[in-house]
């Protein structure tokens, strides 16, 4: 899991708590700050998910490339023999 996902989730939860506390106490500033922190966390979490998906796709492409090369080498060995 990407560190951006973990940090983003932490910010999202902390922001939600701050926003909710602001709603309970009538503190508009805490509500706004909490809402902004929550959105920031969601964006950072989404960025981390995107990086994970790109990394996974690259790993899968590399695995397929390696399989293809191994298959090609096996075919070449059979042809030579």
N, CA, C and O atoms as a CHARMM CRD file, in Angstrom:
* protein
*
  324
    1    1 UNK  N      0.85200  -1.17700   0.00000 PROA 1      0.00000
    2    1 UNK  CA     0.00000   0.00000   0.00000 PROA 1      0.00000
    3    1 UNK  C      0.89800   1.24000   0.00000 PROA 1      0.00000
    4    1 UNK  O      1.89000   1.30400   0.72600 PROA 1      0.00000
    5    2 UNK  N      0.54000   2.19300  -0.80500 PROA 2      0.00000
    6    2 UNK  CA     1.31000   3.41700  -0.94100 PROA 2      0.00000
    7    2 UNK  C      1.16600   4.28800   0.30800 PROA 2      0.00000
    8    2 UNK  O      0.10100   4.33300   0.92300 PROA 2      0.00000
    9    3 UNK  N      2.25900   4.98400   0.67800 PROA 3      0.00000
   10    3 UNK  CA     2.23100   5.83400   1.87200 PROA 3      0.00000
   11    3 UNK  C      1.22700   6.97300   1.72500 PROA 3      0.00000
   12    3 UNK  O      0.68500   7.44600   2.72400 PROA 3      0.00000
   13    4 UNK  N      0.97100   7.42300   0.49100 PROA 4      0.00000
   14    4 UNK  CA    -0.03400   8.46500   0.28000 PROA 4      0.00000
   15    4 UNK  C     -1.42400   7.97200   0.66500 PROA 4      0.00000
   16    4 UNK  O     -2.24200   8.74500   1.16400 PROA 4      0.00000
   17    5 UNK  N     -1.69000   6.70600   0.43800 PROA 5      0.00000
   18    5 UNK  CA    -2.99800   6.15300   0.81800 PROA 5      0.00000
   19    5 UNK  C     -3.16600   6.16400   2.33100 PROA 5      0.00000
   20    5 UNK  O     -4.22800   6.52200   2.84000 PROA 5      0.00000
   21    6 UNK  N     -2.12200   5.77300   3.04800 PROA 6      0.00000
   22    6 UNK  CA    -2.20700   5.75200   4.51000 PROA 6      0.00000
   23    6 UNK  C     -2.34700   7.16300   5.07400 PROA 6      0.00000
   24    6 UNK  O     -3.19300   7.41500   5.93200 PROA 6      0.00000
   25    7 UNK  N     -1.51500   8.07700   4.58900 PROA 7      0.00000
   26    7 UNK  CA    -1.56800   9.46700   5.07100 PROA 7      0.00000
   27    7 UNK  C     -2.90300  10.09600   4.69300 PROA 7      0.00000
   28    7 UNK  O     -3.50200  10.82100   5.48700 PROA 7      0.00000
   29    8 UNK  N     -3.36300   9.81700   3.48700 PROA 8      0.00000
   30    8 UNK  CA    -4.63900  10.36300   3.04400 PROA 8      0.00000
   31    8 UNK  C     -5.79600   9.87600   3.89600 PROA 8      0.00000
   32    8 UNK  O     -6.67700  10.65500   4.25900 PROA 8      0.00000
   33    9 UNK  N     -5.79600   8.59700   4.21300 PROA 9      0.00000
   34    9 UNK  CA    -6.88000   8.05100   5.03600 PROA 9      0.00000
   35    9 UNK  C     -6.85000   8.67200   6.42200 PROA 9      0.00000
   36    9 UNK  O     -7.89700   8.98000   6.99300 PROA 9      0.00000
   37   10 UNK  N     -5.63900   8.85800   6.97000 PROA 10     0.00000
   38   10 UNK  CA    -5.51200   9.48500   8.29000 PROA 10     0.00000
   39   10 UNK  C     -6.04800  10.91200   8.26400 PROA 10     0.00000
   40   10 UNK  O     -6.77900  11.31500   9.16900 PROA 10     0.00000
   41   11 UNK  N     -5.69000  11.68200   7.23000 PROA 11     0.00000
   42   11 UNK  CA    -6.19500  13.05700   7.11200 PROA 11     0.00000
   43   11 UNK  C     -7.71100  13.07600   6.93500 PROA 11     0.00000
   44   11 UNK  O     -8.40400  13.92100   7.50000 PROA 11     0.00000
   45   12 UNK  N     -8.21000  12.13800   6.14700 PROA 12     0.00000
   46   12 UNK  CA    -9.65400  12.07200   5.91500 PROA 12     0.00000
   47   12 UNK  C    -10.40500  11.83200   7.22700 PROA 12     0.00000
   48   12 UNK  O    -11.39300  12.50700   7.51600 PROA 12     0.00000
   49   13 UNK  N     -9.93800  10.88500   8.00300 PROA 13     0.00000
   50   13 UNK  CA   -10.60300  10.56700   9.27300 PROA 13     0.00000
   51   13 UNK  C    -10.46900  11.73100  10.25500 PROA 13     0.00000
   52   13 UNK  O    -11.44300  12.11400  10.90300 PROA 13     0.00000
   53   14 UNK  N     -9.25400  12.29700  10.36500 PROA 14     0.00000
   54   14 UNK  CA    -9.04400  13.41800  11.28200 PROA 14     0.00000
   55   14 UNK  C     -9.91700  14.61300  10.88400 PROA 14     0.00000
   56   14 UNK  O    -10.48800  15.28800  11.74100 PROA 14     0.00000
   57   15 UNK  N    -10.01300  14.86000   9.59600 PROA 15     0.00000
   58   15 UNK  CA   -10.85300  15.95900   9.12400 PROA 15     0.00000
   59   15 UNK  C    -12.31700  15.73100   9.42000 PROA 15     0.00000
   60   15 UNK  O    -13.03800  16.65300   9.80200 PROA 15     0.00000
   61   16 UNK  N    -12.75500  14.48700   9.24200 PROA 16     0.00000
   62   16 UNK  CA   -14.15400  14.15900   9.53900 PROA 16     0.00000
   63   16 UNK  C    -14.45600  14.37300  11.02600 PROA 16     0.00000
   64   16 UNK  O    -15.51200  14.89200  11.38600 PROA 16     0.00000
   65   17 UNK  N    -13.51900  13.96900  11.87700 PROA 17     0.00000
   66   17 UNK  CA   -13.69700  14.14800  13.32900 PROA 17     0.00000
   67   17 UNK  C    -13.74500  15.64100  13.65800 PROA 17     0.00000
   68   17 UNK  O    -14.60500  16.08800  14.41700 PROA 17     0.00000
   69   18 UNK  N    -12.80900  16.41300  13.07600 PROA 18     0.00000
   70   18 UNK  CA   -12.76700  17.85700  13.35100 PROA 18     0.00000
   71   18 UNK  C    -14.04800  18.54300  12.85900 PROA 18     0.00000
   72   18 UNK  O    -14.61900  19.39000  13.54600 PROA 18     0.00000
   73   19 UNK  N    -14.47900  18.15900  11.66800 PROA 19     0.00000
   74   19 UNK  CA   -15.70800  18.75200  11.12000 PROA 19     0.00000
   75   19 UNK  C    -16.91300  18.41800  11.99300 PROA 19     0.00000
   76   19 UNK  O    -17.73800  19.28300  12.28600 PROA 19     0.00000
   77   20 UNK  N    -17.00400  17.15600  12.40600 PROA 20     0.00000
   78   20 UNK  CA   -18.13300  16.73800  13.23300 PROA 20     0.00000
   79   20 UNK  C    -18.11500  17.43900  14.58400 PROA 20     0.00000
   80   20 UNK  O    -19.15700  17.86800  15.08000 PROA 20     0.00000
   81   21 UNK  N    -16.92800  17.55500  15.18000 PROA 21     0.00000
   82   21 UNK  CA   -16.82000  18.26000  16.46100 PROA 21     0.00000
   83   21 UNK  C    -17.24300  19.71800  16.30100 PROA 21     0.00000
   84   21 UNK  O    -17.89300  20.28200  17.18000 PROA 21     0.00000
   85   22 UNK  N    -16.87400  20.31800  15.18600 PROA 22     0.00000
   86   22 UNK  CA   -17.28300  21.69400  14.91700 PROA 22     0.00000
   87   22 UNK  C    -18.79000  21.81700  14.77300 PROA 22     0.00000
   88   22 UNK  O    -19.38000  22.80600  15.20600 PROA 22     0.00000
   89   23 UNK  N    -19.41400  20.81500  14.16500 PROA 23     0.00000
   90   23 UNK  CA   -20.87200  20.82500  14.03600 PROA 23     0.00000
   91   23 UNK  C    -21.52900  20.71300  15.40200 PROA 23     0.00000
   92   23 UNK  O    -22.51700  21.39700  15.67200 PROA 23     0.00000
   93   24 UNK  N    -20.99400  19.86200  16.26300 PROA 24     0.00000
   94   24 UNK  CA   -21.58500  19.67300  17.59100 PROA 24     0.00000
   95   24 UNK  C    -21.43500  20.90700  18.47200 PROA 24     0.00000
   96   24 UNK  O    -22.30900  21.22400  19.27900 PROA 24     0.00000
   97   25 UNK  N    -20.30600  21.59900  18.30100 PROA 25     0.00000
   98   25 UNK  CA   -20.04400  22.76500  19.15700 PROA 25     0.00000
   99   25 UNK  C    -20.46700  24.07800  18.51300 PROA 25     0.00000
  100   25 UNK  O    -20.43500  25.12100  19.16500 PROA 25     0.00000
  101   26 UNK  N    -20.86100  24.04400  17.24700 PROA 26     0.00000
  102   26 UNK  CA   -21.24000  25.26300  16.55300 PROA 26     0.00000
  103   26 UNK  C    -20.03600  26.07400  16.09100 PROA 26     0.00000
  104   26 UNK  O    -20.17700  27.25200  15.76100 PROA 26     0.00000
  105   27 UNK  N    -18.86700  25.47000  16.06400 PROA 27     0.00000
  106   27 UNK  CA   -17.63100  26.14200  15.65400 PROA 27     0.00000
  107   27 UNK  C    -17.49900  26.03700  14.12800 PROA 27     0.00000
  108   27 UNK  O    -17.04000  25.02800  13.59300 PROA 27     0.00000
  109   28 UNK  N    -17.91100  27.10000  13.45300 PROA 28     0.00000
  110   28 UNK  CA   -17.90400  27.11400  11.99500 PROA 28     0.00000
  111   28 UNK  C    -16.49800  26.96200  11.43400 PROA 28     0.00000
  112   28 UNK  O    -16.29800  26.27800  10.43000 PROA 28     0.00000
  113   29 UNK  N    -15.52700  27.59400  12.07700 PROA 29     0.00000
  114   29 UNK  CA   -14.14500  27.51500  11.60200 PROA 29     0.00000
  115   29 UNK  C    -13.63900  26.06600  11.64500 PROA 29     0.00000
  116   29 UNK  O    -12.98800  25.61300  10.70400 PROA 29     0.00000
  117   30 UNK  N    -13.92900  25.34900  12.71500 PROA 30     0.00000
  118   30 UNK  CA   -13.51700  23.94400  12.82300 PROA 30     0.00000
  119   30 UNK  C    -14.22800  23.09900  11.76700 PROA 30     0.00000
  120   30 UNK  O    -13.64600  22.16100  11.22300 PROA 30     0.00000
  121   31 UNK  N    -15.47300  23.42700  11.48300 PROA 31     0.00000
  122   31 UNK  CA   -16.21300  22.69800  10.44400 PROA 31     0.00000
  123   31 UNK  C    -15.53300  22.86300   9.08200 PROA 31     0.00000
  124   31 UNK  O    -15.33800  21.89300   8.35000 PROA 31     0.00000
  125   32 UNK  N    -15.18100  24.09200   8.76300 PROA 32     0.00000
  126   32 UNK  CA   -14.55200  24.37800   7.46900 PROA 32     0.00000
  127   32 UNK  C    -13.16800  23.72800   7.39300 PROA 32     0.00000
  128   32 UNK  O    -12.83200  23.08500   6.39900 PROA 32     0.00000
  129   33 UNK  N    -12.36900  23.90200   8.45100 PROA 33     0.00000
  130   33 UNK  CA   -11.03400  23.30400   8.46600 PROA 33     0.00000
  131   33 UNK  C    -11.11800  21.77400   8.37200 PROA 33     0.00000
  132   33 UNK  O    -10.35400  21.14100   7.64400 PROA 33     0.00000
  133   34 UNK  N    -12.05100  21.20300   9.11500 PROA 34     0.00000
  134   34 UNK  CA   -12.22400  19.75300   9.08600 PROA 34     0.00000
  135   34 UNK  C    -12.66300  19.26700   7.71600 PROA 34     0.00000
  136   34 UNK  O    -12.18400  18.24500   7.22400 PROA 34     0.00000
  137   35 UNK  N    -13.57500  20.00400   7.10700 PROA 35     0.00000
  138   35 UNK  CA   -14.02900  19.63600   5.76800 PROA 35     0.00000
  139   35 UNK  C    -12.90300  19.70800   4.74800 PROA 35     0.00000
  140   35 UNK  O    -12.78300  18.84400   3.88000 PROA 35     0.00000
  141   36 UNK  N    -12.08400  20.73700   4.86000 PROA 36     0.00000
  142   36 UNK  CA   -10.94900  20.88900   3.94100 PROA 36     0.00000
  143   36 UNK  C     -9.93700  19.76300   4.15100 PROA 36     0.00000
  144   36 UNK  O     -9.41000  19.21200   3.18500 PROA 36     0.00000
  145   37 UNK  N     -9.66700  19.42100   5.40600 PROA 37     0.00000
  146   37 UNK  CA    -8.72600  18.34400   5.69500 PROA 37     0.00000
  147   37 UNK  C     -9.27800  17.00500   5.19700 PROA 37     0.00000
  148   37 UNK  O     -8.52800  16.16400   4.69900 PROA 37     0.00000
  149   38 UNK  N    -10.55700  16.81900   5.33200 PROA 38     0.00000
  150   38 UNK  CA   -11.20400  15.58900   4.86100 PROA 38     0.00000
  151   38 UNK  C    -11.05800  15.45500   3.33900 PROA 38     0.00000
  152   38 UNK  O    -10.71800  14.38400   2.83700 PROA 38     0.00000
  153   39 UNK  N    -11.31300  16.53700   2.61800 PROA 39     0.00000
  154   39 UNK  CA   -11.18200  16.52900   1.15400 PROA 39     0.00000
  155   39 UNK  C     -9.72800  16.29600   0.76000 PROA 39     0.00000
  156   39 UNK  O     -9.44500  15.51400  -0.14700 PROA 39     0.00000
  157   40 UNK  N     -8.80500  16.97800   1.44500 PROA 40     0.00000
  158   40 UNK  CA    -7.37500  16.78600   1.17300 PROA 40     0.00000
  159   40 UNK  C     -7.00600  15.30500   1.34100 PROA 40     0.00000
  160   40 UNK  O     -6.28100  14.74200   0.52100 PROA 40     0.00000
  161   41 UNK  N     -7.50700  14.69000   2.40200 PROA 41     0.00000
  162   41 UNK  CA    -7.22500  13.27900   2.64400 PROA 41     0.00000
  163   41 UNK  C     -7.79100  12.38200   1.56000 PROA 41     0.00000
  164   41 UNK  O     -7.14200  11.42100   1.14600 PROA 41     0.00000
  165   42 UNK  N     -9.00000  12.68700   1.09600 PROA 42     0.00000
  166   42 UNK  CA    -9.60300  11.88400   0.02800 PROA 42     0.00000
  167   42 UNK  C     -8.79800  11.98400  -1.26100 PROA 42     0.00000
  168   42 UNK  O     -8.60000  10.98800  -1.95800 PROA 42     0.00000
  169   43 UNK  N     -8.33700  13.19400  -1.57500 PROA 43     0.00000
  170   43 UNK  CA    -7.52900  13.39700  -2.78200 PROA 43     0.00000
  171   43 UNK  C     -6.20400  12.65100  -2.66400 PROA 43     0.00000
  172   43 UNK  O     -5.77800  11.98400  -3.60600 PROA 43     0.00000
  173   44 UNK  N     -5.55700  12.76300  -1.50900 PROA 44     0.00000
  174   44 UNK  CA    -4.27800  12.08800  -1.31300 PROA 44     0.00000
  175   44 UNK  C     -4.45400  10.56400  -1.36800 PROA 44     0.00000
  176   44 UNK  O     -3.61100   9.86200  -1.92700 PROA 44     0.00000
  177   45 UNK  N     -5.52900  10.06400  -0.80000 PROA 45     0.00000
  178   45 UNK  CA    -5.82500   8.63400  -0.84800 PROA 45     0.00000
  179   45 UNK  C     -6.04000   8.19200  -2.29400 PROA 45     0.00000
  180   45 UNK  O     -5.53800   7.14600  -2.70600 PROA 45     0.00000
  181   46 UNK  N     -6.77600   8.97600  -3.05700 PROA 46     0.00000
  182   46 UNK  CA    -7.01500   8.64400  -4.46900 PROA 46     0.00000
  183   46 UNK  C     -5.70100   8.65700  -5.25200 PROA 46     0.00000
  184   46 UNK  O     -5.49000   7.80200  -6.11200 PROA 46     0.00000
  185   47 UNK  N     -4.82700   9.60200  -4.96900 PROA 47     0.00000
  186   47 UNK  CA    -3.51900   9.66600  -5.62800 PROA 47     0.00000
  187   47 UNK  C     -2.71200   8.40500  -5.31100 PROA 47     0.00000
  188   47 UNK  O     -2.07400   7.82900  -6.19200 PROA 47     0.00000
  189   48 UNK  N     -2.74600   7.99000  -4.06000 PROA 48     0.00000
  190   48 UNK  CA    -2.04600   6.77500  -3.66900 PROA 48     0.00000
  191   48 UNK  C     -2.59600   5.54700  -4.37600 PROA 48     0.00000
  192   48 UNK  O     -1.83700   4.67300  -4.79400 PROA 48     0.00000
  193   49 UNK  N     -3.92000   5.47900  -4.51100 PROA 49     0.00000
  194   49 UNK  CA    -4.54200   4.36300  -5.22800 PROA 49     0.00000
  195   49 UNK  C     -4.10800   4.35800  -6.69400 PROA 49     0.00000
  196   49 UNK  O     -3.86400   3.29900  -7.27300 PROA 49     0.00000
  197   50 UNK  N     -4.01500   5.54000  -7.28200 PROA 50     0.00000
  198   50 UNK  CA    -3.58000   5.64600  -8.67600 PROA 50     0.00000
  199   50 UNK  C     -2.14500   5.15200  -8.82100 PROA 50     0.00000
  200   50 UNK  O     -1.83100   4.40400  -9.74700 PROA 50     0.00000
  201   51 UNK  N     -1.27700   5.57200  -7.90300 PROA 51     0.00000
  202   51 UNK  CA     0.11400   5.12200  -7.96000 PROA 51     0.00000
  203   51 UNK  C      0.20200   3.60800  -7.78500 PROA 51     0.00000
  204   51 UNK  O      0.99600   2.95300  -8.46000 PROA 51     0.00000
  205   52 UNK  N     -0.60700   3.04700  -6.88400 PROA 52     0.00000
  206   52 UNK  CA    -0.63400   1.59800  -6.70100 PROA 52     0.00000
  207   52 UNK  C     -1.07300   0.89800  -7.98400 PROA 52     0.00000
  208   52 UNK  O     -0.48900  -0.11000  -8.38000 PROA 52     0.00000
  209   53 UNK  N     -2.10200   1.43600  -8.62500 PROA 53     0.00000
  210   53 UNK  CA    -2.62200   0.81400  -9.84900 PROA 53     0.00000
  211   53 UNK  C     -1.58100   0.85700 -10.96900 PROA 53     0.00000
  212   53 UNK  O     -1.42200  -0.11500 -11.70800 PROA 53     0.00000
  213   54 UNK  N     -0.88000   1.97200 -11.09400 PROA 54     0.00000
  214   54 UNK  CA     0.16200   2.08600 -12.11900 PROA 54     0.00000
  215   54 UNK  C      1.28800   1.10400 -11.82300 PROA 54     0.00000
  216   54 UNK  O      1.78200   0.43200 -12.72800 PROA 54     0.00000
  217   55 UNK  N      1.69100   1.02100 -10.57000 PROA 55     0.00000
  218   55 UNK  CA     2.75700   0.08900 -10.18400 PROA 55     0.00000
  219   55 UNK  C      2.32400  -1.35600 -10.45600 PROA 55     0.00000
  220   55 UNK  O      3.10900  -2.15300 -10.96900 PROA 55     0.00000
  221   56 UNK  N      1.08500  -1.69200 -10.11300 PROA 56     0.00000
  222   56 UNK  CA     0.57300  -3.04400 -10.37100 PROA 56     0.00000
  223   56 UNK  C      0.54100  -3.35400 -11.86500 PROA 56     0.00000
  224   56 UNK  O      0.89000  -4.45800 -12.28200 PROA 56     0.00000
  225   57 UNK  N      0.12300  -2.38200 -12.66500 PROA 57     0.00000
  226   57 UNK  CA     0.07100  -2.58900 -14.11500 PROA 57     0.00000
  227   57 UNK  C      1.48000  -2.78000 -14.68000 PROA 57     0.00000
  228   57 UNK  O      1.69000  -3.61700 -15.55800 PROA 57     0.00000
  229   58 UNK  N      2.43200  -2.01500 -14.18300 PROA 58     0.00000
  230   58 UNK  CA     3.81200  -2.15600 -14.64300 PROA 58     0.00000
  231   58 UNK  C      4.36600  -3.52500 -14.25100 PROA 58     0.00000
  232   58 UNK  O      5.05300  -4.17000 -15.04300 PROA 58     0.00000
  233   59 UNK  N      4.06800  -3.96300 -13.03500 PROA 59     0.00000
  234   59 UNK  CA     4.51600  -5.28600 -12.58900 PROA 59     0.00000
  235   59 UNK  C      3.91500  -6.38200 -13.45500 PROA 59     0.00000
  236   59 UNK  O      4.60300  -7.33200 -13.82700 PROA 59     0.00000
  237   60 UNK  N      2.63500  -6.25300 -13.77500 PROA 60     0.00000
  238   60 UNK  CA     1.95700  -7.24500 -14.61200 PROA 60     0.00000
  239   60 UNK  C      2.55200  -7.25800 -16.02100 PROA 60     0.00000
  240   60 UNK  O      2.75400  -8.32500 -16.60000 PROA 60     0.00000
  241   61 UNK  N      2.83000  -6.08500 -16.56800 PROA 61     0.00000
  242   61 UNK  CA     3.43000  -6.00800 -17.90100 PROA 61     0.00000
  243   61 UNK  C      4.81100  -6.66100 -17.89400 PROA 61     0.00000
  244   61 UNK  O      5.16100  -7.37400 -18.83500 PROA 61     0.00000
  245   62 UNK  N      5.58800  -6.42600 -16.85700 PROA 62     0.00000
  246   62 UNK  CA     6.91600  -7.02900 -16.74200 PROA 62     0.00000
  247   62 UNK  C      6.80100  -8.54900 -16.63900 PROA 62     0.00000
  248   62 UNK  O      7.57200  -9.27400 -17.26700 PROA 62     0.00000
  249   63 UNK  N      5.84000  -9.03300 -15.84800 PROA 63     0.00000
  250   63 UNK  CA     5.64500 -10.47000 -15.70100 PROA 63     0.00000
  251   63 UNK  C      5.28700 -11.10300 -17.03800 PROA 63     0.00000
  252   63 UNK  O      5.81500 -12.15600 -17.39500 PROA 63     0.00000
  253   64 UNK  N      4.39100 -10.46000 -17.77200 PROA 64     0.00000
  254   64 UNK  CA     4.00400 -10.98300 -19.08200 PROA 64     0.00000
  255   64 UNK  C      5.16900 -10.95700 -20.06300 PROA 64     0.00000
  256   64 UNK  O      5.34100 -11.88800 -20.85000 PROA 64     0.00000
  257   65 UNK  N      5.96400  -9.90400 -20.02000 PROA 65     0.00000
  258   65 UNK  CA     7.14100  -9.79900 -20.88500 PROA 65     0.00000
  259   65 UNK  C      8.11800 -10.93000 -20.57500 PROA 65     0.00000
  260   65 UNK  O      8.64700 -11.56600 -21.48600 PROA 65     0.00000
  261   66 UNK  N      8.35100 -11.17600 -19.29600 PROA 66     0.00000
  262   66 UNK  CA     9.26400 -12.24900 -18.89700 PROA 66     0.00000
  263   66 UNK  C      8.74100 -13.61100 -19.36100 PROA 66     0.00000
  264   66 UNK  O      9.51200 -14.44800 -19.83000 PROA 66     0.00000
  265   67 UNK  N      7.43600 -13.82800 -19.22800 PROA 67     0.00000
  266   67 UNK  CA     6.84200 -15.09100 -19.69100 PROA 67     0.00000
  267   67 UNK  C      7.01000 -15.24800 -21.19900 PROA 67     0.00000
  268   67 UNK  O      7.35300 -16.32300 -21.69100 PROA 67     0.00000
  269   68 UNK  N      6.76700 -14.17200 -21.91200 PROA 68     0.00000
  270   68 UNK  CA     6.89100 -14.19700 -23.37100 PROA 68     0.00000
  271   68 UNK  C      8.33000 -14.51800 -23.78000 PROA 68     0.00000
  272   68 UNK  O      8.55700 -15.33700 -24.67100 PROA 68     0.00000
  273   69 UNK  N      9.29100 -13.87700 -23.13200 PROA 69     0.00000
  274   69 UNK  CA    10.69700 -14.11500 -23.45400 PROA 69     0.00000
  275   69 UNK  C     11.09300 -15.55000 -23.13000 PROA 69     0.00000
  276   69 UNK  O     11.83300 -16.17400 -23.89100 PROA 69     0.00000
  277   70 UNK  N     10.61200 -16.07800 -22.01600 PROA 70     0.00000
  278   70 UNK  CA    10.92800 -17.45700 -21.65100 PROA 70     0.00000
  279   70 UNK  C     10.33400 -18.42600 -22.66900 PROA 70     0.00000
  280   70 UNK  O     10.97400 -19.40300 -23.05600 PROA 70     0.00000
  281   71 UNK  N      9.11400 -18.14900 -23.09600 PROA 71     0.00000
  282   71 UNK  CA     8.46400 -18.98700 -24.09500 PROA 71     0.00000
  283   71 UNK  C      9.23700 -18.93400 -25.41600 PROA 71     0.00000
  284   71 UNK  O      9.43000 -19.95500 -26.07600 PROA 71     0.00000
  285   72 UNK  N      9.66700 -17.74600 -25.78300 PROA 72     0.00000
  286   72 UNK  CA    10.43800 -17.56300 -27.01900 PROA 72     0.00000
  287   72 UNK  C     11.77100 -18.32100 -26.93600 PROA 72     0.00000
  288   72 UNK  O     12.18400 -18.95900 -27.90400 PROA 72     0.00000
  289   73 UNK  N     12.44200 -18.24900 -25.78000 PROA 73     0.00000
  290   73 UNK  CA    13.70500 -18.96900 -25.59000 PROA 73     0.00000
  291   73 UNK  C     13.49200 -20.47700 -25.68800 PROA 73     0.00000
  292   73 UNK  O     14.30300 -21.18300 -26.28700 PROA 73     0.00000
  293   74 UNK  N     12.39500 -20.97300 -25.09700 PROA 74     0.00000
  294   74 UNK  CA    12.09800 -22.40800 -25.16600 PROA 74     0.00000
  295   74 UNK  C     11.88700 -22.84500 -26.61400 PROA 74     0.00000
  296   74 UNK  O     12.36800 -23.90000 -27.02800 PROA 74     0.00000
  297   75 UNK  N     11.16900 -22.03300 -27.37500 PROA 75     0.00000
  298   75 UNK  CA    10.91800 -22.34400 -28.78000 PROA 75     0.00000
  299   75 UNK  C     12.22300 -22.36300 -29.57900 PROA 75     0.00000
  300   75 UNK  O     12.43300 -23.23100 -30.42600 PROA 75     0.00000
  301   76 UNK  N     13.07900 -21.40700 -29.30000 PROA 76     0.00000
  302   76 UNK  CA    14.36300 -21.31700 -29.99600 PROA 76     0.00000
  303   76 UNK  C     15.22500 -22.55500 -29.67500 PROA 76     0.00000
  304   76 UNK  O     15.88200 -23.09900 -30.56200 PROA 76     0.00000
  305   77 UNK  N     15.21800 -22.98500 -28.43300 PROA 77     0.00000
  306   77 UNK  CA    15.99100 -24.16800 -28.03600 PROA 77     0.00000
  307   77 UNK  C     15.47500 -25.42800 -28.74300 PROA 77     0.00000
  308   77 UNK  O     16.25400 -26.27700 -29.17600 PROA 77     0.00000
  309   78 UNK  N     14.15300 -25.52900 -28.84900 PROA 78     0.00000
  310   78 UNK  CA    13.56000 -26.69500 -29.53800 PROA 78     0.00000
  311   78 UNK  C     13.92200 -26.68500 -31.02700 PROA 78     0.00000
  312   78 UNK  O     14.19900 -27.73400 -31.61000 PROA 78     0.00000
  313   79 UNK  N     13.91700 -25.51600 -31.62600 PROA 79     0.00000
  314   79 UNK  CA    14.23600 -25.39700 -33.04500 PROA 79     0.00000
  315   79 UNK  C     15.68900 -25.75900 -33.33600 PROA 79     0.00000
  316   79 UNK  O     15.98700 -26.32900 -34.38600 PROA 79     0.00000
  317   80 UNK  N     16.58900 -25.43600 -32.42000 PROA 80     0.00000
  318   80 UNK  CA    18.00300 -25.70700 -32.59600 PROA 80     0.00000
  319   80 UNK  C     18.27900 -27.20000 -32.43700 PROA 80     0.00000
  320   80 UNK  O     19.13900 -27.75700 -33.11900 PROA 80     0.00000
  321   81 UNK  N     17.55100 -27.83200 -31.54400 PROA 81     0.00000
  322   81 UNK  CA    17.80100 -29.25000 -31.25100 PROA 81     0.00000
  323   81 UNK  C     17.32600 -30.16200 -32.30600 PROA 81     0.00000
  324   81 UNK  O     17.47500 -31.37800 -32.18400 PROA 81     0.00000
